[in-house]
Amino acid sequence: MIQNPENSIMIFGGCGFIGIHLAEQFLRSDPSVILFLADLKTEPTFLWPQLVSEALSKGQIKILEIDVR
């Protein structure tokens, strides 16, 4: 259950290059934001930025493996 839905953001294509850097910017602007990364894959093909990796390990980022086509 989401504690504060007003502070939640879903990023479609979130595990891709642009999506993961967009997530990083959201985390920089508001460290309390909860991000949902929706993508077909759950692992990136490149190294994630440190801020995103830390948020993922704290449970601040949830990865949803979905196809929205």
C-alpha positions, 0 to 999 in steps of 0.5 A: 500500500502506498503511504502517500499517493500524492508523492508517488511517480510512475515512469514508463520505460523507467529501466531505460537510459532516459527513464533511470536518469529521470528517476535520478532527477526526481530523487534529487529534487525530492528525496521523499518521493516514491518512484515506480519504474514500469518496463518490460525488463527489470534490469538495466543494460548499464550501470545505475547511478548511485543515488538510484541504486541507494533508493532501490535498496531502501525500497523507495523505488519499485520496479514493475515488469509490465507491458503497456502496449 
